[in-house]
Amino acid sequence: MLRFGGIEAGGTKFVCAVGTGPGDLETAEFPTSTPDNTLGPVVQFFAARQPIQALGIGSFGPIDPHPSSPTFGYITDTPKLAWRGFDFAGTLRRALHVEVAFDTDVNAAALAEFRWGAARGLGTFLYVTVGTGLGGGAMVGGHLLHGRMHPEMGHIHIPHDLARDPFPGNCPFHADCLEGLAAGPAIQARWGLAPHLLPDTHPAWELEADYLALGIVNWTYTLAPELVILGGGILRREELLFLVRKKTANLLNGYLDAPRIVRPALGERAGVLGAIALAAELASTLEAGFAS
């Protein structure tokens, strides 16, 4: 059986897998540190499970996802200084002697949900994750969205009422962009407790829902998604998901119907399954090229 490799490269851990889809994954996790320290055990994991037909990577960013670019496969202006300017895809291609597909972690998760999860049969939808960062991937007309680079949905600017919320934001690039106000580290910095320690009745969740609804409304006006999938650790709270749905509909105010807002059907495996899907697509493209 043809098998593929996949890596979900996150800010705190790398999830590696070999398989073909949700039913046959063999996985391992490694902490994210420097490139050398992180990729050593990653290479060992895949080397012990050869052959794989291709490797897919869904990575934290920003990245260069364009195969025609001289810096394809690089991580670019990330706040993680040890990874800035690192040839991620090329390093693994050389170490494992396998072709590599490369995209953002959220675009990869969107692809997985399109293939196997909540977005099956849809052409235009968003996958948004809210955890240690806040990012979004999009599929438009059945294709993952890329432009000059890739979407950076977490860095949009939204209304910030400083009288209600004097927290200045903690994005190192933009201070009070959406990520700087609503990602997990912002919640902890604002309230002095990790998000999972805040009770459901804490005012943090009303404010969080307001910020996430503002983001969804802006993306809805721009891309008209049929569905918004909200993943990441912050969205595990049922009450928060309910508040986001309600506030999104209120902000749209009947001008447009609100998109359906759901959790990932694939749960925490969406990212690494998306990396497997990227690898499978690359292998199919390469096979078609050889056949022609």
C-alpha positions as CSV (number, residue, x, y, z in Angstrom):
1,M,0.0,0.0,0.0
2,L,1.2,3.5,-0.8
3,R,1.8,5.5,2.3
4,F,2.4,9.2,2.8
5,G,4.2,11.2,5.5
6,G,2.7,14.3,7.2
7,I,4.0,16.9,9.7
8,E,1.9,19.4,11.6
9,A,4.5,21.9,12.7
10,G,3.2,23.9,15.6
11,G,4.6,26.4,17.9
12,T,4.8,24.0,20.8
13,K,5.0,20.6,19.2
14,F,5.4,18.7,15.9
15,V,2.9,16.0,15.2
16,C,4.3,13.5,12.7
17,A,2.3,10.7,10.9
18,V,2.6,8.0,8.3
19,G,-0.5,6.6,6.6
20,T,-3.2,7.4,4.0
21,G,-6.0,8.9,6.0
22,P,-8.0,8.9,9.3
23,G,-8.2,5.1,9.5
24,D,-4.5,4.1,9.5
25,L,-2.3,6.8,11.0
26,E,0.8,6.0,12.9
27,T,1.8,9.1,14.8
28,A,4.4,10.6,17.1
29,E,4.9,14.0,18.8
30,F,8.1,16.0,19.4
31,P,8.5,19.3,21.2
32,T,9.3,22.3,19.1
33,S,12.6,23.9,19.9
34,T,15.4,24.9,17.5
35,P,15.4,23.4,14.0
36,D,18.3,21.1,14.7
37,N,16.9,19.7,17.9
38,T,13.4,19.4,16.5
39,L,14.1,17.9,13.2
40,G,16.6,15.2,14.4
41,P,13.9,12.9,15.9
42,V,11.4,13.9,13.1
43,V,13.9,12.6,10.5
44,Q,14.4,9.4,12.5
45,F,10.7,8.8,12.7
46,F,10.2,8.9,9.0
47,A,13.5,7.2,8.1
48,A,12.3,4.2,10.2
49,R,9.0,4.0,8.2
50,Q,10.2,4.2,4.6
51,P,9.1,4.0,1.9
52,I,6.8,7.0,1.8
53,Q,5.6,8.4,-1.5
54,A,5.8,12.0,-0.5
55,L,5.9,14.2,2.6
56,G,3.4,17.0,3.4
57,I,4.1,19.8,5.9
58,G,1.5,22.1,7.4
59,S,3.6,24.7,9.2
60,F,3.3,27.7,11.5
61,G,4.2,30.8,9.5
62,P,4.6,33.0,7.8
63,I,6.0,30.7,5.1
64,D,6.8,30.7,1.4
65,P,4.3,28.2,-0.1
66,H,5.0,28.9,-3.8
67,P,6.8,26.0,-5.6
68,S,8.2,28.4,-8.2
69,S,9.8,30.7,-5.6
70,P,13.6,30.5,-4.8
71,T,12.6,30.4,-1.2
72,F,9.8,27.8,-1.5
73,G,9.6,25.8,1.7
74,Y,11.2,28.5,3.9
75,I,9.8,29.9,7.1
76,T,10.0,33.7,6.7
77,D,9.3,36.5,9.2
78,T,8.2,34.3,12.1
79,P,8.5,35.6,15.7
80,K,10.3,32.3,16.4
81,L,13.8,33.7,15.7
82,A,15.5,30.3,15.5
83,W,13.3,29.4,12.6
84,R,13.4,32.7,10.7
85,G,14.7,32.1,7.2
86,F,15.0,28.4,7.7
87,D,14.7,26.1,4.7
88,F,12.2,23.7,6.3
89,A,11.0,21.7,3.3
90,G,14.4,21.6,1.6
91,T,16.1,20.2,4.8
92,L,13.6,17.3,5.0
93,R,13.7,16.7,1.2
94,R,17.5,16.2,1.4
95,A,17.4,14.2,4.6
96,L,14.7,11.8,3.5
97,H,15.1,11.8,-0.3
98,V,11.4,12.4,-0.9
99,E,9.4,15.2,-2.5
100,V,7.8,17.6,-0.1
101,A,4.5,19.6,-0.2
102,F,4.4,22.7,2.0
103,D,1.6,24.9,3.2
104,T,0.4,26.6,6.4
105,D,-0.9,24.5,9.2
106,V,-4.4,26.0,8.9
107,N,-4.6,25.5,5.1
108,A,-3.6,21.9,5.7
109,A,-6.3,21.5,8.3
110,A,-8.8,23.0,5.9
111,L,-7.8,20.5,3.3
112,A,-8.3,17.6,5.7
113,E,-11.8,18.8,6.7
114,F,-12.6,19.1,3.0
115,R,-11.5,15.5,2.3
116,W,-12.7,13.7,5.4
117,G,-14.5,16.1,7.8
118,A,-17.0,18.9,8.3
119,A,-16.5,20.6,4.9
120,R,-17.0,17.6,2.6
121,G,-18.9,18.7,-0.5
122,L,-18.4,22.4,0.1
123,G,-16.4,24.7,-2.2
124,T,-15.9,27.8,0.0
125,F,-15.2,27.7,3.7
126,L,-12.8,28.8,6.4
127,Y,-10.8,26.9,9.0
128,V,-9.7,29.1,11.9
129,T,-7.7,28.0,14.9
130,V,-7.5,29.9,18.2
131,G,-4.8,28.7,20.6
132,T,-1.3,29.9,21.2
133,G,-1.8,31.9,18.0
134,L,-4.8,32.7,15.8
135,G,-4.8,31.9,12.1
136,G,-7.0,30.9,9.3
137,G,-7.0,28.9,6.1
138,A,-9.5,29.1,3.3
139,M,-10.8,27.1,0.4
140,V,-12.4,29.1,-2.3
141,G,-14.1,27.4,-5.3
142,G,-12.6,24.1,-4.3
143,H,-9.0,25.4,-4.1
144,L,-6.9,26.4,-1.1
145,L,-6.4,30.2,-1.1
146,H,-3.0,31.6,-1.9
147,G,-2.1,35.0,-3.3
148,R,1.2,36.7,-3.0
149,M,1.7,34.5,0.0
150,H,-1.0,32.9,2.1
151,P,-3.8,34.3,4.2
152,E,-2.9,35.8,7.6
153,M,-6.4,36.1,9.0
154,G,-5.2,36.5,12.6
155,H,-3.6,39.8,11.9
156,I,-6.6,41.8,10.7
157,H,-7.4,44.9,12.7
158,I,-10.8,45.0,14.4
159,P,-12.5,47.6,16.6
160,H,-10.8,47.8,20.0
161,D,-12.7,49.7,22.7
162,L,-10.0,50.8,25.1
163,A,-12.5,51.9,27.7
164,R,-13.9,48.4,27.9
165,D,-10.7,46.5,27.2
166,P,-7.6,48.6,28.1
167,F,-5.3,45.6,27.3
168,P,-2.9,46.9,24.6
169,G,-2.6,43.6,22.7
170,N,0.5,41.4,22.6
171,C,1.2,40.8,18.9
172,P,5.0,41.6,18.5
173,F,4.2,43.1,15.0
174,H,0.8,44.8,15.4
175,A,-0.1,44.9,19.1
176,D,-3.9,44.8,19.0
177,C,-4.6,42.9,15.8
178,L,-7.1,40.1,16.3
179,E,-4.4,37.6,17.3
180,G,-2.9,40.2,19.7
181,L,-6.3,40.5,21.4
182,A,-7.9,37.1,21.2
183,A,-5.2,34.3,21.1
184,G,-4.5,32.3,24.2
185,P,-1.5,34.3,25.3
186,A,-3.5,37.5,25.1
187,I,-6.2,36.0,27.3
188,Q,-3.6,35.0,29.9
189,A,-1.8,38.3,29.8
190,R,-5.0,40.2,30.2
191,W,-6.6,38.2,33.0
192,G,-3.5,36.7,34.7
193,L,-4.7,33.1,34.4
194,A,-4.3,30.5,31.7
195,P,-7.5,30.3,29.7
196,H,-8.3,26.8,30.9
197,L,-8.4,28.0,34.5
198,L,-11.0,30.7,33.8
199,P,-14.6,29.6,34.7
200,D,-17.4,29.7,32.2
201,T,-18.9,32.7,33.9
202,H,-15.7,34.8,33.6
203,P,-16.1,38.0,31.6
204,A,-13.1,36.9,29.5
205,W,-15.5,34.7,27.3
206,E,-17.9,37.5,26.5
207,L,-15.1,39.6,25.3
208,E,-13.4,36.7,23.4
209,A,-16.7,36.0,21.6
210,D,-17.0,39.6,20.6
211,Y,-13.5,39.6,19.1
212,L,-14.0,36.3,17.3
213,A,-17.4,37.4,15.9
214,L,-15.8,40.6,14.5
215,G,-13.2,38.5,12.7
216,I,-15.8,36.1,11.3
217,V,-18.0,39.0,10.1
218,N,-15.0,40.6,8.2
219,W,-14.1,37.3,6.6
220,T,-17.7,36.6,5.7
221,Y,-18.0,39.9,3.9
222,T,-14.8,39.3,2.1
223,L,-15.0,35.6,1.1
224,A,-18.7,34.6,1.7
225,P,-17.9,31.2,3.2
226,E,-20.5,28.5,3.4
227,L,-19.0,27.3,6.7
228,V,-16.6,28.5,9.3
229,I,-14.7,25.8,11.3
230,L,-13.3,26.9,14.6
231,G,-10.5,24.8,16.0
232,G,-7.8,25.2,18.6
233,G,-7.8,24.8,22.4
234,I,-9.7,28.0,23.2
235,L,-12.8,26.8,21.3
236,R,-13.2,23.6,23.3
237,R,-15.7,25.5,25.5
238,E,-19.3,24.9,24.3
239,E,-20.5,28.2,25.7
240,L,-17.9,30.2,23.8
241,L,-19.0,28.5,20.5
242,F,-22.6,29.4,21.3
243,L,-21.7,33.0,22.0
244,V,-19.7,33.4,18.8
245,R,-22.6,32.1,16.7
246,K,-25.0,34.5,18.4
247,K,-22.8,37.6,18.2
248,T,-21.9,36.9,14.5
249,A,-25.5,36.8,13.6
250,N,-26.2,40.0,15.6
251,L,-23.3,41.8,13.8
252,L,-24.5,40.8,10.4
253,N,-27.9,42.1,11.3
254,G,-29.8,40.4,8.5
255,Y,-27.6,41.9,5.8
256,L,-26.2,38.4,5.1
257,D,-27.1,35.1,6.5
258,A,-24.5,34.0,9.0
259,P,-22.4,31.0,7.9
260,R,-22.6,27.8,9.9
261,I,-20.0,27.9,12.6
262,V,-18.8,24.4,13.8
263,R,-15.9,22.6,15.4
264,P,-13.6,20.5,13.3
265,A,-15.0,17.0,12.7
266,L,-11.5,15.7,12.7
267,G,-10.7,17.3,16.1
268,E,-7.0,17.7,16.9
269,R,-6.0,15.4,14.0
270,A,-7.1,17.9,11.3
271,G,-3.7,19.5,10.9
272,V,-1.6,16.3,10.6
273,L,-4.3,14.7,8.4
274,G,-4.1,17.8,6.2
275,A,-0.4,17.3,5.8
276,I,-1.1,13.7,4.7
277,A,-3.6,15.1,2.2
278,L,-1.0,17.6,0.9
279,A,1.5,14.7,0.3
280,A,-1.1,12.6,-1.4
281,E,-2.0,15.5,-3.8
282,L,1.7,16.0,-4.6
283,A,2.2,12.3,-5.3
284,S,-0.8,12.3,-7.6
285,T,0.5,15.3,-9.5
286,L,4.0,13.8,-9.8
287,E,2.5,10.5,-11.0
288,A,0.4,12.3,-13.6
289,G,3.5,14.2,-14.8
290,F,5.5,11.0,-15.3
291,A,2.6,9.4,-17.1
292,S,2.4,12.2,-19.6
